[in-house]
Amino acid sequence: MAAISIEEYLPLVGALRKTPQGYLWSSYDAEADVLYINFKKPARATHSEMTDDDAIIRYEGDEIVGMTILHASKRRAGI
C-alpha cells in the first residue's frame, strides 16, 4: 500500500471552506472514470446542466448541490 502524503490533501481544505454548507462528500468510480462531488447531504437535484468541459452541475432549485466530473483521471491534479 502506498504511503499517504498529507500535502496531497491540503488543497481540499480551501475547497471545503468555499462550499455553502461547509460540507464536501466525494466518490470516485474507477471503472467509469467518474468523480461524484456533493456539497449537501442529502442532495436531491431538481435539475442539472452539462458544461463544455464534460462536467455535470446538479442543482436543487437555484442552489448547486453537486457535480459529476466525467473522465476524471484525465483532469489536471490540484484544486
Buried (B, 14 or more C-beta within 10 A) or exposed (E): EEEEEEEEEEEEEEEBEEBEEEEBEEEEEEEEBBBBBBBBEEBEBEEBEEEEEBBBBBBBEEBBBBBBBBEBEEBEEEE
